[in-house]
Amino acid sequence: MPQQTLKIAVAGAGAFGREHLAVLARRDDVTIAGVADVNQAAREAATSDFGVEESFADAETMLDAVRPGGLIVASPGFTHLPIAMAALHRDIPVLVEKPVGLSAAEADALIAAEARSRAFVLPGHILRFSTPYREMVEIARSGEIGTILAVKGRKHRDDSHAVRYADIDPVLMTMVHDIDLTLWITGGTLESVLTLRRPSDTVRSETIVTGSDSAGVLWNLTNAWAIPTECPADRIEIVGDQGSVEMEAWRTIRVYGRRARQIDVAPGAIDDMLAVEIGTFLDGVRSGEHPGVVTLTDARNGLAAMEAILASLATGQVVTA
């Protein structure tokens, strides 16, 4: 039996919004009922390029006009909370790209709004929808490497980031992904943290986060925006008392222990993540139930961890989250 065609709207017609629109346009079970963006040229281009039925300058106006079955929020971060709240008030399920809010307090407000609504919020923590990352986390949490003792992450970017994103801290722009990964891996919440950066007065720097969480796991996350040439691949290592598992992103997963092995990452895994994320959201819209994978509480814990990490960076002292 063919699936019901869903009416989906998108808030945001910038680069990331267009990526979502492109995924939706490739599906034969979706009608893109509307796109909203304050930039007239951007929303008109999106309407033309992706077969969108209507365009709007304001997301709330769009929600009332087209009454979509679901909303995707891929607009600038400061708009995410009010747009998501508007959708929940109208009982419209919503996929909200990172961040769901600009603080843990904003996430708490969204959690409360979700509890009052018949709809749900799916945070767009994209690595949780990645097959290679899910495989690595499943190995770590299966007990194969024993009790997890530590998570170590490296995510470096070339120094052009320091120019292009001079007004955004590297913790918020780049390390955020490893923070969410670590919370996902351990199932805990960050309890104490020390953040150091050298040089300390510029984002063209190396940032090191050392912490511990409520699951008893040690954190060691590093991020540099200081490399003038090609960067090493992103790397995550999970150390247990019976072995370890590590991934060099989009290349290989290596397992050390009683069943040592190497798993090659399938070509195209990067491109599939957003399609899987959106497909998961659409499944939830159809069922009327939150599809799992990642919740607002997960997103809130990530924001609280980032707040503690940045507070430690500002003081140079250990911060208790």
PyMOL commands that set and color helices and strands:
alter all, ss='L'
color gray80, all
select helices_A, chain A and resi 15-25+40-50+59-66+77-89+104-116+126-129+131-141+160-164+170-186+269-287+296-315
alter helices_A, ss='H'
color red, helices_A
select strands_A, chain A and resi 6-11+30-36+55-56+70-73+94-97+121-124+148-154+190-198+206-213+218-224+235-240+243-248+252-256+261-264+319-320
alter strands_A, ss='S'
color yellow, strands_A
deselect
rebuild
show_as cartoon
